[in-house]
Amino acid sequence: MPQDRDPGPSVKDKELYEKLRDEGNSKEKSARIANAAAKRGRSEVGSKGGESGSYEDWTVDELRSRAAELDIEGRSSMNKDDLIEALRNH
């Protein structure tokens, strides 16, 4: 792993972190997934699922509210498609 890409001691599964970063995921998202995989096992990560439904089914107000919870900058001027993309890439 190149020294400039070392995620630091807080990331527990550095190999998975690097794979996720290479796929274009953010540092925060990659670390969150890698740490969940280290805690529960790689096969368990992603199988938990959720009940929120597809972002396409959400209203713009609901999307902006979720973006505010995640502190996504520029959310107030984003349209629905931009909000969905920002939430998925966070």
ABEGO torsion letter per residue (X at the ends): XBAAABAEAABABAAAAAAAAAAGBBAAAAAAAAAAAAAAEAAABGAAEBAAEBAAABBAAAAAAAAAAAGBBGAAABBAAAAAAAAAAX
